[in-house]
Amino acid sequence: MYSGQTVAVVVPAYNEEELVGEVLDSIPAFVDRVYAVDDCSTDGTWAEIHDHSERDERAVAAKADGGQPVDRIEPIRHETNQGVGGAIKTGYRRALQEGMDVTAVIAGDGQMDPSILDRFVEPIVEGRADYTKGDRLQSRELRSAMSSWRSMGNFLLTFLTKLASGYWRTNDPQNGYTAISLDALERIELDALYDRYGFSNDLLITLNAHGFRVADVPMQAVYGDEQSHINYGTFVPRLSTLLFVGFLWRLKVKYCLVDFHPLVFLYALGVLGGAAGLAFAGLAVVGGASLLTGSVSVFILLFSCALLVLAMIFDMQHNEHLEETVSY
């Protein structure tokens, strides 16, 4: 337990036989339950999870005292591969069934340092946040181990996710090191969340629509012997579509159904005006644009951009109380 509240950790793993055991062994002692989810691995990941669950220090200590072993680590195996989001959702469901106050996610690939788990749990236990997540982009020092290619991709996804989710001060949305409160888990619809890479982005959109508070936790980027399972040829278009659909859904739920805000109209007019301006400019170029026609096209485009910027500003102001960055 941590400050009187129960803590669980979900460890999703896919083909991580070389790393998952070390991750399980290094989970802090204050964690009450560990849901180690093997997402239908084709290597020895399942055997490693079983072996380390049986050798868990808490169970061994209980046996030595003549008591009953405490099954802190629960091995769970998917019969079919469901993706990292599907594995996390399986762990979340077990945490809901057992009523865990805080549930964290530490991937089985060794990229997340379990020794700093308290930084993620504490803001939730103290009631300052409903969801905490790692941030490797806050400073050059923290992202020093991240390649230029990774950094560029993360910064792009960060901006797109800010727009889609409404958490404009939140960085590094691909970071899977997270913790969530029981209240948030109970209120979101897990089955509707995306199953594969992009789960964390989709979850942020859902959390914002429900008005939950999010805190960024600065952490060092760590890369070692792990192998990425992302196919960027399919990941990028799928995630782009996910974010666009999620953005529209958030606007509908948050600013039309739950409450009303005119920024919805500003977004709509900005997009429609921009499309009309581009179309008008294209027709003018094909037909031989006059100075007046060109000027009108430029004005429409600039006015549409101004509407979009104004909508974003309203969105930022409406959500600024839901965000903070944890300092250490």
Backbone bond lengths (Angstrom), bond angles and torsions (degrees), N, CA, C in turn:
res aa  C-N    CA-C-N  psi(-1)  N-CA   C-N-CA  omega(-1)  CA-C   N-CA-C  phi
1 M - - - 1.461 - - 1.537 109.98 -
2 Y 1.341 114.36 157.49 1.459 119.76 178.47 1.518 107.16 -129.07
3 S 1.318 116.44 113.49 1.470 122.54 -178.23 1.523 111.49 51.45
4 G 1.324 115.63 42.05 1.451 120.89 175.91 1.514 115.51 83.28
5 Q 1.325 118.59 2.78 1.460 121.47 179.65 1.523 111.02 -116.39
6 T 1.321 115.77 141.64 1.464 120.81 -178.64 1.517 110.51 -75.25
7 V 1.329 115.10 143.40 1.464 121.57 -176.59 1.523 109.79 -129.17
8 A 1.314 115.91 132.51 1.462 122.25 175.84 1.524 108.83 -120.84
9 V 1.330 115.63 155.71 1.462 121.30 176.33 1.524 108.86 -130.30
10 V 1.327 116.29 128.76 1.464 121.80 173.42 1.523 107.48 -95.92
11 V 1.337 116.46 128.01 1.467 121.24 178.26 1.526 108.09 -117.34
12 P 1.349 117.84 92.77 1.473 119.97 176.89 1.526 109.43 -77.24
13 A 1.318 116.87 137.33 1.470 119.91 -177.52 1.523 110.18 -144.47
14 Y 1.321 115.04 135.14 1.468 121.17 174.27 1.515 108.27 -138.34
15 N 1.324 116.52 113.74 1.476 123.21 -178.67 1.532 111.24 52.88
16 E 1.323 115.46 54.16 1.469 121.72 -179.58 1.532 110.94 -123.24
17 E 1.337 117.89 41.28 1.461 120.55 -175.73 1.528 112.45 -61.57
18 E 1.317 118.20 -27.06 1.464 120.93 -177.98 1.533 112.67 -81.74
19 L 1.332 117.84 -16.93 1.455 120.13 -170.68 1.519 114.64 -122.88
20 V 1.327 118.24 -29.75 1.464 120.27 -171.75 1.522 112.88 -63.50
21 G 1.321 118.12 -33.34 1.454 120.44 179.90 1.514 112.32 -63.42
22 E 1.322 116.01 -43.61 1.463 120.73 178.71 1.529 110.94 -63.97
23 V 1.337 116.31 -37.66 1.461 120.14 178.07 1.524 110.17 -62.76
24 L 1.324 117.11 -47.43 1.466 121.31 -179.42 1.527 111.47 -62.16
25 D 1.308 116.46 -39.70 1.469 120.24 -179.10 1.521 112.59 -67.25
26 S 1.331 117.16 -23.66 1.467 120.09 -174.28 1.528 113.45 -100.92
27 I 1.337 117.94 7.55 1.459 120.40 176.28 1.532 108.92 -64.65
28 P 1.342 119.23 129.63 1.470 121.59 -177.23 1.522 113.80 -56.58
29 A 1.318 115.74 152.99 1.465 122.02 -175.73 1.524 112.40 -66.83
30 F 1.357 118.36 -24.15 1.469 118.94 -178.20 1.529 112.99 -73.79
31 V 1.315 117.74 -8.46 1.466 121.64 179.15 1.526 109.44 -76.33
32 D 1.328 116.62 128.32 1.464 121.68 -176.90 1.524 113.24 -84.26
33 R 1.330 116.21 -37.83 1.464 119.77 -176.26 1.525 109.67 -139.01
34 V 1.326 116.50 142.22 1.463 122.78 176.44 1.520 107.88 -126.22
35 Y 1.314 116.96 119.63 1.465 122.22 178.09 1.529 107.76 -101.77
36 A 1.318 116.21 99.16 1.462 121.83 -178.36 1.525 108.24 -91.37
37 V 1.336 116.34 108.87 1.464 121.64 -172.31 1.529 110.42 -106.27
38 D 1.323 115.96 110.96 1.460 121.32 174.91 1.527 107.91 -87.43
39 D 1.321 116.02 114.96 1.467 120.55 -175.45 1.525 111.24 -86.87
40 C 1.329 115.31 59.61 1.472 122.43 178.00 1.535 111.13 57.77
41 S 1.331 115.69 52.92 1.465 120.51 179.03 1.523 111.12 -67.65
42 T 1.323 115.28 155.12 1.462 120.80 179.37 1.528 112.00 -105.33
43 D 1.341 116.42 2.90 1.466 119.84 177.93 1.532 109.02 -112.55
44 G 1.309 118.24 -149.84 1.454 121.44 -176.58 1.515 114.78 -93.26
45 T 1.320 118.43 22.56 1.462 121.80 -178.28 1.526 111.95 -58.73
46 W 1.318 117.25 -44.44 1.473 121.12 -177.61 1.526 110.90 -62.93
47 A 1.317 117.04 -41.67 1.460 120.93 178.78 1.532 110.78 -64.37
48 E 1.329 116.32 -39.66 1.462 120.69 178.64 1.529 111.23 -64.04
49 I 1.317 116.60 -43.06 1.467 120.35 179.37 1.521 110.16 -62.16
50 H 1.331 116.86 -45.58 1.466 120.75 179.43 1.518 111.17 -62.12
51 D 1.318 116.29 -44.78 1.460 120.71 -177.79 1.524 111.09 -61.92
52 H 1.306 117.11 -44.46 1.463 120.05 -177.00 1.523 112.05 -76.97
53 S 1.312 117.97 -26.33 1.465 119.44 175.38 1.528 110.54 -68.70
54 E 1.334 116.93 -35.24 1.464 121.11 179.35 1.522 111.23 -74.30
55 R 1.334 116.94 -26.35 1.459 120.39 -178.91 1.524 112.58 -99.61
56 D 1.318 116.36 11.77 1.458 119.82 -179.68 1.531 110.20 -56.46
57 E 1.310 116.53 133.20 1.458 121.76 -173.02 1.523 112.50 -57.12
58 R 1.327 117.49 -36.17 1.458 118.85 -177.81 1.526 111.13 -66.83
59 A 1.336 116.94 -41.16 1.461 120.61 178.91 1.521 110.63 -66.41
60 V 1.330 116.10 -41.99 1.466 120.08 179.80 1.521 110.72 -63.33
61 A 1.334 117.11 -41.72 1.459 121.09 -179.63 1.522 111.14 -63.94
62 A 1.334 117.11 -39.31 1.461 120.26 179.80 1.527 110.79 -64.83
63 K 1.334 116.46 -40.12 1.463 120.16 178.48 1.529 110.53 -64.60
64 A 1.322 116.62 -40.07 1.462 121.01 -178.77 1.526 111.32 -63.66
65 D 1.334 117.10 -30.75 1.460 121.48 179.75 1.521 112.08 -86.10
66 G 1.318 116.42 2.35 1.451 120.49 -179.85 1.518 114.15 82.53
67 G 1.308 116.66 10.22 1.458 120.21 -179.81 1.511 111.94 -97.91
68 Q 1.331 115.38 -171.12 1.456 121.42 179.30 1.533 108.99 -85.47
69 P 1.330 116.85 138.71 1.466 119.32 178.21 1.521 111.08 -63.48
70 V 1.315 115.41 141.15 1.453 121.47 178.75 1.526 108.46 -96.96
71 D 1.320 116.33 115.50 1.467 120.07 -177.92 1.524 109.70 -81.31
72 R 1.329 116.03 78.55 1.457 119.77 180.00 1.515 110.36 -71.06
73 I 1.321 117.91 -41.16 1.464 122.33 -179.43 1.527 109.51 -94.49
74 E 1.309 116.24 121.21 1.466 121.51 178.41 1.530 109.30 -108.06
75 P 1.323 118.19 110.27 1.469 120.64 177.50 1.530 110.50 -74.34
76 I 1.309 116.65 132.37 1.466 122.23 178.17 1.530 107.35 -132.10
77 R 1.319 116.20 133.26 1.472 118.79 -179.02 1.518 111.20 -125.84
78 H 1.326 116.26 131.08 1.456 121.69 173.94 1.530 109.47 -82.54
79 E 1.312 115.91 137.34 1.465 120.39 176.85 1.525 111.68 -77.13
80 T 1.323 115.97 -25.17 1.466 121.66 174.51 1.514 108.30 -130.30
81 N 1.324 116.76 151.44 1.454 120.58 -179.65 1.525 110.11 -69.86
82 Q 1.330 116.75 125.33 1.460 121.41 -176.76 1.523 113.27 -113.23
83 G 1.330 117.35 -1.26 1.457 119.97 -178.68 1.514 111.21 88.36
84 V 1.330 115.47 162.98 1.462 119.73 -176.35 1.526 111.49 -62.33
85 G 1.342 116.77 -37.19 1.458 119.49 177.48 1.518 111.62 -64.89
86 G 1.324 116.37 -40.27 1.456 120.28 178.13 1.520 111.85 -63.43
87 A 1.348 116.77 -38.61 1.463 121.12 178.66 1.531 110.59 -65.97
88 I 1.332 116.54 -42.57 1.469 120.14 179.01 1.522 110.25 -64.78
89 K 1.318 117.31 -40.42 1.458 120.93 179.51 1.524 111.57 -63.30
90 T 1.326 117.02 -35.28 1.465 120.33 176.41 1.531 110.25 -62.63
91 G 1.333 116.55 -44.61 1.450 120.46 177.19 1.525 112.16 -65.20
92 Y 1.316 116.76 -40.20 1.463 121.19 178.47 1.542 110.51 -60.34
93 R 1.314 116.43 -40.97 1.471 119.49 -179.39 1.525 110.76 -63.74
94 R 1.316 117.09 -39.51 1.464 119.53 177.68 1.527 110.05 -65.55
95 A 1.331 117.31 -39.33 1.463 120.75 178.31 1.528 110.76 -63.84
96 L 1.320 116.54 -38.45 1.461 120.09 176.84 1.521 110.66 -65.10
97 Q 1.331 117.10 -43.18 1.458 120.75 179.71 1.523 112.22 -60.92
98 E 1.335 115.99 -34.16 1.455 120.45 -178.02 1.529 112.98 -97.04
99 G 1.336 116.64 1.80 1.454 120.95 174.91 1.516 114.55 63.65
100 M 1.332 117.72 39.32 1.460 121.22 -179.98 1.531 110.39 -71.15
101 D 1.320 116.79 132.24 1.463 121.25 -175.75 1.526 112.43 -67.35
102 V 1.334 116.98 -39.12 1.467 122.07 179.28 1.519 108.09 -134.35
103 T 1.323 116.77 133.59 1.463 120.95 178.59 1.519 109.31 -125.77
104 A 1.330 115.66 119.70 1.461 121.74 -179.63 1.530 110.03 -102.17
105 V 1.324 115.38 165.66 1.467 121.87 174.45 1.522 107.79 -126.46
106 I 1.338 115.47 123.79 1.465 122.37 174.51 1.518 106.82 -128.18
107 A 1.319 117.58 112.33 1.465 121.37 -175.73 1.518 111.16 -63.99
108 G 1.322 115.61 154.63 1.453 121.10 -178.75 1.505 114.39 -84.47
109 D 1.346 117.58 12.81 1.464 120.66 -176.22 1.522 113.94 -98.51
110 G 1.332 117.80 4.57 1.457 120.79 175.91 1.519 115.45 79.24
111 Q 1.342 118.77 7.40 1.470 121.23 -178.81 1.527 112.95 -85.10
112 M 1.326 117.19 -7.64 1.461 121.16 -175.65 1.515 109.77 -120.74
113 D 1.313 116.73 127.14 1.458 122.66 -175.89 1.535 110.53 -82.76
114 P 1.329 119.04 108.51 1.468 120.73 -179.22 1.524 113.64 -62.50
115 S 1.330 118.08 -21.61 1.465 120.53 -177.11 1.523 112.69 -67.59
116 I 1.347 118.66 -16.26 1.463 121.12 178.70 1.532 111.54 -103.48
117 L 1.313 116.91 16.09 1.467 120.52 -178.54 1.524 111.67 -58.58
118 D 1.318 117.84 -34.03 1.472 120.34 -179.39 1.523 111.91 -58.79
119 R 1.349 117.50 -29.08 1.461 120.68 178.96 1.530 111.51 -65.23
120 F 1.317 116.05 -29.19 1.461 121.28 179.68 1.531 111.29 -84.76
121 V 1.311 116.36 -34.03 1.464 121.27 -176.16 1.522 112.10 -78.65
122 E 1.324 116.68 -39.60 1.466 120.98 -172.28 1.520 114.74 -57.89
123 P 1.357 120.47 -46.36 1.475 119.01 179.92 1.527 112.94 -60.43
124 I 1.336 116.99 -30.79 1.467 120.47 178.93 1.519 110.05 -75.51
125 V 1.331 116.99 -45.06 1.458 121.18 178.85 1.524 111.07 -60.92
126 E 1.328 116.47 -36.87 1.465 121.18 -179.69 1.521 112.95 -79.37
127 G 1.337 117.24 -6.12 1.457 120.62 178.05 1.509 114.88 81.57
128 R 1.346 116.90 14.79 1.465 120.79 -179.49 1.520 112.34 -87.50
129 A 1.321 117.28 -21.05 1.471 121.05 -176.59 1.519 109.37 -148.07
130 D 1.332 114.87 155.98 1.460 121.11 174.78 1.526 110.95 -101.77
131 Y 1.335 114.96 -19.41 1.472 120.75 -176.20 1.516 107.76 -150.49
132 T 1.314 116.64 131.30 1.461 121.11 176.36 1.516 109.20 -121.80
133 K 1.319 116.20 149.70 1.454 120.54 -178.57 1.524 110.47 -148.66
134 G 1.308 116.05 153.43 1.450 120.81 179.98 1.518 112.79 -72.33
135 D 1.325 114.94 153.89 1.468 121.46 178.15 1.524 108.44 -138.03
136 R 1.344 115.99 109.39 1.464 121.62 179.54 1.519 111.87 -97.71
137 L 1.320 117.45 0.42 1.457 120.98 -172.61 1.523 113.91 -104.73
138 Q 1.316 117.55 -0.76 1.455 120.10 -173.25 1.523 113.57 -64.46
139 S 1.322 117.17 -31.65 1.460 119.92 -179.52 1.521 110.55 -145.79
140 R 1.318 115.58 160.64 1.465 121.07 178.70 1.533 110.54 -62.26
141 E 1.322 116.64 -34.85 1.460 120.67 -179.18 1.522 111.44 -65.04
142 L 1.329 117.19 -42.73 1.450 121.04 -178.34 1.531 112.13 -67.04
143 R 1.322 116.55 -33.84 1.466 119.20 -177.77 1.532 112.20 -99.07
144 S 1.330 117.15 18.32 1.462 121.03 -176.04 1.524 112.91 -60.16
145 A 1.338 117.26 -31.31 1.469 120.37 -179.64 1.525 112.47 -84.49
146 M 1.330 116.53 -2.57 1.463 121.58 -177.36 1.530 109.27 -92.02
147 S 1.314 117.12 129.33 1.457 120.99 179.89 1.523 110.65 -65.39
148 S 1.325 116.25 161.02 1.463 120.97 178.93 1.521 111.07 -60.10
149 W 1.342 115.27 -37.60 1.462 120.16 179.32 1.522 111.04 -63.61
150 R 1.363 116.16 -45.67 1.466 120.47 178.82 1.527 110.38 -63.62
151 S 1.331 116.04 -43.11 1.462 120.52 -178.84 1.520 110.93 -60.43
152 M 1.331 116.50 -46.20 1.457 120.58 -179.22 1.526 110.78 -62.15
153 G 1.330 116.15 -43.75 1.462 119.90 178.83 1.512 112.06 -64.08
154 N 1.346 116.46 -41.06 1.456 119.89 -179.78 1.523 112.17 -67.32
155 F 1.328 117.25 -38.80 1.458 119.88 178.46 1.531 110.76 -65.00
156 L 1.339 116.73 -39.35 1.464 119.99 178.10 1.526 110.91 -64.78
157 L 1.344 116.54 -47.01 1.465 120.29 179.70 1.522 111.03 -65.85
158 T 1.330 116.16 -31.82 1.462 119.54 177.84 1.525 110.19 -62.15
159 F 1.344 116.86 -47.45 1.466 119.53 -179.77 1.527 111.37 -62.81
160 L 1.325 116.57 -45.93 1.466 120.03 -178.71 1.531 111.28 -62.96
161 T 1.334 116.46 -36.76 1.460 119.71 179.99 1.521 111.11 -74.99
162 K 1.333 117.84 -33.74 1.462 120.32 173.53 1.531 109.67 -56.99
163 L 1.329 116.08 -47.48 1.462 121.65 -179.37 1.527 110.86 -63.23
164 A 1.327 116.26 -44.38 1.462 120.46 -176.31 1.525 112.32 -72.03
165 S 1.343 116.79 -39.33 1.467 120.60 -172.13 1.519 114.30 -91.60
166 G 1.335 118.03 -26.66 1.452 119.91 -176.23 1.515 113.66 88.34
167 Y 1.337 117.32 -3.20 1.461 120.81 174.68 1.527 107.72 -91.04
168 W 1.317 116.19 84.61 1.457 121.68 -170.31 1.521 113.92 -75.17
169 R 1.315 118.51 -19.31 1.464 121.22 179.10 1.525 112.22 -99.69
170 T 1.309 117.24 -0.48 1.464 121.81 -177.40 1.521 110.52 -89.26
171 N 1.336 116.42 131.80 1.461 121.72 -177.56 1.527 111.91 -111.86
172 D 1.337 114.66 169.20 1.464 122.52 171.68 1.531 112.98 52.30
173 P 1.332 118.36 57.45 1.469 120.84 -176.87 1.520 113.92 -65.60
174 Q 1.354 118.16 -17.47 1.468 120.33 178.63 1.515 112.08 -79.29
175 N 1.324 117.29 -7.71 1.459 121.06 -178.28 1.526 109.74 -68.13
176 G 1.327 115.91 121.96 1.461 120.58 -176.33 1.506 114.89 -92.39
177 Y 1.338 117.49 0.45 1.457 120.98 177.99 1.523 107.15 -81.84
178 T 1.325 117.60 105.70 1.459 121.54 -171.36 1.527 111.05 -142.05
179 A 1.323 114.44 168.57 1.468 121.91 169.82 1.519 107.64 -147.89
180 I 1.321 116.19 146.96 1.463 120.69 -175.94 1.524 109.80 -139.46
181 S 1.319 116.53 147.28 1.463 121.37 -179.60 1.524 110.84 -80.36
182 L 1.332 115.42 159.97 1.458 120.64 177.37 1.517 110.86 -63.42
183 D 1.316 117.03 -38.85 1.469 120.84 179.78 1.524 111.42 -59.83
184 A 1.335 116.10 -44.36 1.465 119.44 179.62 1.525 110.95 -65.90
185 L 1.335 116.86 -42.59 1.465 120.06 179.64 1.528 111.63 -61.43
186 E 1.318 115.90 -38.04 1.468 119.87 -177.89 1.523 111.85 -70.40
187 R 1.313 117.58 -28.08 1.464 120.32 -173.01 1.531 114.28 -94.41
188 I 1.318 118.04 -22.14 1.468 118.97 178.81 1.521 110.07 -85.95
189 E 1.316 115.79 156.26 1.464 121.44 179.55 1.532 108.71 -95.20
190 L 1.335 116.18 97.57 1.457 121.11 -175.03 1.523 112.40 -60.05
191 D 1.326 116.55 -41.26 1.470 120.09 -175.17 1.528 112.27 -61.99
192 A 1.321 117.04 -24.67 1.473 120.28 -177.09 1.523 112.32 -83.69
193 L 1.332 117.85 -11.27 1.461 120.80 -177.30 1.524 111.50 -78.26
194 Y 1.314 115.65 152.19 1.464 123.14 -177.60 1.526 110.19 -65.42
195 D 1.324 117.00 140.91 1.465 121.38 -173.85 1.528 114.21 -86.21
196 R 1.314 118.80 -23.31 1.466 119.29 -170.64 1.525 111.35 -112.11
197 Y 1.329 117.33 -162.03 1.455 119.05 177.93 1.526 108.49 -56.94
198 G 1.299 115.86 129.24 1.463 122.23 -169.78 1.518 110.48 117.15
199 F 1.342 116.49 -8.33 1.463 121.33 177.96 1.528 111.15 -57.09
200 S 1.336 116.89 -45.01 1.463 120.31 -177.35 1.521 111.50 -65.14
201 N 1.335 117.85 -36.08 1.461 121.67 177.10 1.526 110.40 -66.23
202 D 1.319 115.79 -44.66 1.461 121.71 -179.81 1.527 110.62 -63.66
203 L 1.334 116.41 -39.24 1.459 120.61 179.60 1.530 111.02 -64.12
204 L 1.331 117.46 -40.22 1.463 120.19 178.09 1.526 111.42 -60.94
205 I 1.322 116.81 -41.34 1.466 120.81 178.09 1.529 110.29 -60.72
206 T 1.321 115.80 -44.74 1.465 120.98 -179.61 1.521 111.51 -65.34
207 L 1.332 116.63 -43.19 1.462 120.52 179.99 1.527 111.08 -61.10
208 N 1.339 117.30 -40.67 1.459 120.45 -179.65 1.519 111.28 -66.32
209 A 1.323 116.43 -40.54 1.465 119.92 179.84 1.528 111.20 -60.88
210 H 1.353 116.40 -27.62 1.466 121.29 179.15 1.532 112.36 -94.49
211 G 1.331 117.16 -0.48 1.453 120.01 176.51 1.514 115.36 76.96
212 F 1.330 118.58 28.61 1.456 120.85 -179.70 1.528 111.08 -85.57
213 R 1.343 115.08 150.45 1.467 121.86 -178.59 1.530 110.40 -88.60
214 V 1.324 115.91 135.30 1.462 122.75 -177.57 1.530 109.55 -120.81
215 A 1.335 115.84 138.80 1.470 121.02 177.86 1.522 109.89 -126.07
216 D 1.323 116.51 132.51 1.462 122.53 174.30 1.528 109.57 -85.00
217 V 1.325 116.08 136.40 1.462 121.61 177.77 1.527 108.22 -115.70
218 P 1.332 118.93 109.02 1.475 120.61 179.56 1.523 111.08 -58.08
219 M 1.331 116.52 135.42 1.463 121.62 -179.66 1.524 109.57 -151.09
220 Q 1.306 115.37 155.50 1.458 121.63 179.92 1.520 110.93 -76.61
221 A 1.323 116.65 136.68 1.462 120.52 172.80 1.519 108.43 -72.10
222 V 1.352 116.30 131.33 1.464 121.56 -178.57 1.516 108.98 -128.29
223 Y 1.328 116.01 125.72 1.459 121.32 175.96 1.522 108.13 -135.14
224 G 1.332 115.91 132.60 1.462 120.37 -178.46 1.506 112.05 -135.94
225 D 1.341 115.71 -119.18 1.463 120.74 -175.86 1.522 113.09 -92.14
226 E 1.350 117.32 0.84 1.453 119.45 -177.29 1.532 110.93 -66.59
227 Q 1.329 115.82 152.41 1.458 122.20 179.42 1.523 109.19 -110.18
228 S 1.322 116.70 129.34 1.455 119.96 178.47 1.526 110.05 -71.84
229 H 1.340 115.14 136.80 1.471 120.50 178.69 1.527 111.25 -104.85
230 I 1.333 117.07 15.65 1.463 120.91 -178.06 1.522 110.60 -87.74
231 N 1.322 116.28 128.50 1.457 122.18 171.64 1.526 106.72 -97.66
232 Y 1.352 116.83 100.68 1.453 120.87 -172.18 1.526 112.38 -65.56
233 G 1.330 117.50 -22.65 1.451 120.12 178.88 1.517 112.67 -64.19
234 T 1.333 116.59 -32.13 1.466 121.03 177.30 1.527 112.06 -102.50
235 F 1.352 116.73 -27.68 1.460 120.76 -176.27 1.527 112.07 -64.58
236 V 1.331 117.38 -47.30 1.461 120.81 -174.99 1.534 112.14 -61.97
237 P 1.353 119.92 -52.30 1.470 118.30 -179.83 1.531 112.82 -65.52
238 R 1.348 116.78 -35.75 1.461 118.92 179.25 1.519 111.50 -66.51
239 L 1.322 116.44 -43.26 1.461 119.71 -179.46 1.520 110.65 -68.35
240 S 1.321 117.53 -38.51 1.467 120.55 178.10 1.524 110.49 -60.25
241 T 1.324 115.68 -43.60 1.468 120.29 177.97 1.522 110.54 -64.88
242 L 1.345 116.23 -43.20 1.462 121.42 179.10 1.531 111.04 -57.86
243 L 1.334 116.57 -45.46 1.452 120.80 -177.95 1.531 111.53 -67.34
244 F 1.326 116.99 -39.55 1.466 120.15 179.86 1.526 111.07 -65.50
245 V 1.324 116.11 -46.75 1.469 120.05 178.95 1.530 110.27 -64.45
246 G 1.339 115.74 -41.14 1.458 119.66 178.81 1.516 112.52 -64.10
247 F 1.317 116.60 -37.96 1.466 121.99 177.27 1.521 110.70 -60.11
248 L 1.328 117.39 -47.79 1.458 121.30 179.68 1.525 110.98 -63.87
249 W 1.345 115.54 -40.48 1.471 119.98 179.61 1.528 110.88 -64.20
250 R 1.333 116.94 -42.02 1.469 120.60 179.88 1.517 111.15 -63.19
251 L 1.326 117.32 -44.41 1.458 120.23 178.33 1.522 111.15 -60.05
252 K 1.318 116.44 -41.71 1.467 120.17 -179.50 1.526 111.02 -64.18
253 V 1.345 116.03 -49.04 1.468 120.35 -176.09 1.524 111.38 -69.20
254 K 1.327 116.74 -49.95 1.469 120.69 -170.89 1.516 113.29 -78.97
255 Y 1.325 117.22 -37.74 1.461 119.57 -171.85 1.529 114.42 -110.65
256 C 1.340 116.38 0.09 1.465 119.37 176.98 1.526 112.03 -123.46
257 L 1.345 116.87 -45.83 1.460 120.20 -175.95 1.526 112.50 -87.80
258 V 1.335 116.90 -55.18 1.460 120.55 -178.24 1.523 111.25 -72.23
259 D 1.308 117.02 -42.91 1.464 123.32 -178.84 1.523 107.21 -146.91
260 F 1.318 116.92 -178.70 1.463 119.04 177.29 1.512 109.24 -130.62
261 H 1.336 114.68 138.33 1.466 120.45 175.50 1.532 107.76 -146.42
262 P 1.343 117.93 135.70 1.467 120.78 -177.42 1.524 114.38 -67.33
263 L 1.333 118.71 -7.26 1.468 119.29 179.62 1.525 111.61 -61.09
264 V 1.331 116.73 -23.20 1.470 120.23 176.70 1.526 109.71 -60.46
265 F 1.324 116.01 -44.37 1.459 120.21 179.23 1.525 111.15 -68.29
266 L 1.334 116.91 -35.73 1.459 119.95 178.65 1.525 110.90 -64.39
267 Y 1.331 116.36 -43.21 1.461 119.79 176.50 1.532 110.65 -60.69
268 A 1.340 115.64 -46.93 1.468 120.24 -177.25 1.525 111.21 -63.69
269 L 1.322 117.06 -46.78 1.463 120.42 -179.58 1.524 111.28 -65.96
270 G 1.342 116.24 -35.93 1.458 119.25 178.81 1.520 112.25 -64.63
271 V 1.323 116.37 -42.94 1.470 120.46 -179.71 1.528 110.34 -69.66
272 L 1.333 116.69 -46.66 1.461 119.91 -179.47 1.528 111.13 -64.75
273 G 1.318 116.15 -41.09 1.458 119.72 179.24 1.520 111.53 -65.66
274 G 1.336 116.69 -40.09 1.460 120.29 178.08 1.520 111.66 -63.26
275 A 1.346 116.21 -42.63 1.465 120.40 178.81 1.529 110.49 -64.71
276 A 1.344 115.53 -41.11 1.469 119.40 179.49 1.526 110.94 -66.52
277 G 1.312 116.19 -39.85 1.458 119.88 179.02 1.514 112.06 -63.46
278 L 1.340 116.78 -42.61 1.462 120.81 178.25 1.523 111.26 -65.10
279 A 1.329 115.73 -42.26 1.465 119.46 179.37 1.531 110.90 -64.41
280 F 1.318 115.26 -42.58 1.465 120.48 179.50 1.524 110.50 -63.01
281 A 1.334 115.85 -41.39 1.461 120.29 179.16 1.521 110.84 -65.44
282 G 1.343 116.61 -40.11 1.458 120.51 179.12 1.510 112.12 -63.45
283 L 1.334 116.51 -44.25 1.463 120.58 178.76 1.532 110.67 -64.80
284 A 1.329 114.80 -37.50 1.461 118.42 -179.18 1.526 111.17 -66.57
285 V 1.340 116.75 -38.95 1.457 120.71 179.64 1.524 110.24 -66.25
286 V 1.335 116.04 -44.04 1.468 120.44 -179.58 1.523 110.79 -63.88
287 G 1.350 115.70 -39.91 1.453 119.02 -176.15 1.520 113.41 -90.38
288 G 1.342 117.14 2.27 1.467 119.16 -178.12 1.518 110.12 87.03
289 A 1.315 117.19 90.79 1.458 121.78 -172.32 1.519 112.25 -75.26
290 S 1.325 115.58 137.22 1.459 121.01 171.68 1.523 108.20 -88.27
291 L 1.304 116.50 169.72 1.464 120.47 179.62 1.524 110.73 -62.15
292 L 1.323 116.66 -39.47 1.463 121.11 -179.80 1.527 111.08 -65.35
293 T 1.349 114.99 -45.02 1.463 119.52 -179.75 1.518 111.25 -61.43
294 G 1.330 115.90 -44.04 1.455 119.94 179.14 1.522 111.84 -63.70
295 S 1.312 116.54 -38.88 1.458 121.30 179.97 1.528 110.95 -66.11
296 V 1.319 116.31 -40.43 1.468 120.50 178.50 1.527 110.60 -63.89
297 S 1.337 116.62 -42.41 1.463 120.69 179.39 1.529 110.92 -61.30
298 V 1.331 116.29 -44.86 1.471 120.76 179.62 1.523 110.51 -63.45
299 F 1.348 116.99 -41.54 1.460 120.27 179.96 1.529 111.16 -62.71
300 I 1.331 116.47 -43.95 1.465 120.11 -179.73 1.531 110.59 -61.26
301 L 1.335 115.78 -43.02 1.458 119.99 -179.21 1.534 111.25 -65.76
302 L 1.311 116.93 -44.38 1.466 120.52 -179.72 1.530 110.91 -66.03
303 F 1.322 117.29 -40.20 1.462 121.20 179.19 1.530 110.43 -65.53
304 S 1.337 115.99 -39.47 1.467 120.08 178.43 1.523 110.89 -64.91
305 C 1.325 116.90 -41.51 1.464 120.95 177.15 1.528 110.88 -62.07
306 A 1.326 116.40 -38.83 1.466 120.66 179.10 1.532 110.61 -64.14
307 L 1.324 116.68 -39.65 1.462 120.58 177.88 1.531 111.06 -63.62
308 L 1.346 116.15 -41.74 1.469 119.90 179.58 1.528 111.10 -65.30
309 V 1.319 116.20 -43.00 1.469 119.88 178.33 1.525 110.55 -62.21
310 L 1.324 117.04 -41.73 1.461 121.25 179.17 1.536 110.61 -63.37
311 A 1.336 116.62 -40.12 1.466 120.55 177.96 1.527 110.66 -62.80
312 M 1.343 116.21 -42.22 1.463 120.12 178.30 1.523 111.60 -63.10
313 I 1.328 117.00 -40.24 1.469 121.00 179.14 1.525 110.39 -62.27
314 F 1.325 116.97 -44.51 1.463 120.57 177.22 1.529 110.84 -61.58
315 D 1.336 116.16 -40.56 1.467 121.19 179.63 1.534 110.23 -63.31
316 M 1.333 116.46 -43.32 1.467 120.84 177.88 1.529 111.17 -60.02
317 Q 1.319 115.91 -47.13 1.463 120.39 -177.89 1.520 111.53 -63.94
318 H 1.318 116.11 -36.36 1.463 120.67 -177.48 1.525 111.72 -70.40
319 N 1.341 117.09 -23.81 1.462 120.53 -173.82 1.530 114.86 -113.74
320 E 1.328 117.52 -1.08 1.464 119.09 -173.14 1.527 113.04 -62.34
321 H 1.334 117.71 -27.56 1.467 119.90 179.87 1.527 112.89 -75.11
322 L 1.337 116.81 -7.39 1.463 120.93 -177.90 1.538 112.52 -95.97
323 E 1.341 117.22 3.97 1.463 119.99 -173.93 1.525 111.84 -129.40
324 E 1.331 114.70 146.68 1.451 120.82 171.39 1.531 108.68 -156.96
325 T 1.322 115.21 162.91 1.462 121.55 175.41 1.521 108.24 -117.25
326 V 1.321 116.14 127.68 1.461 121.22 -179.51 1.517 109.72 -77.09
327 S 1.315 117.66 132.18 1.465 122.27 -179.66 1.522 110.37 -106.15
328 Y 1.349 115.09 137.11 1.464 120.81 177.45 1.527 109.17 -137.61
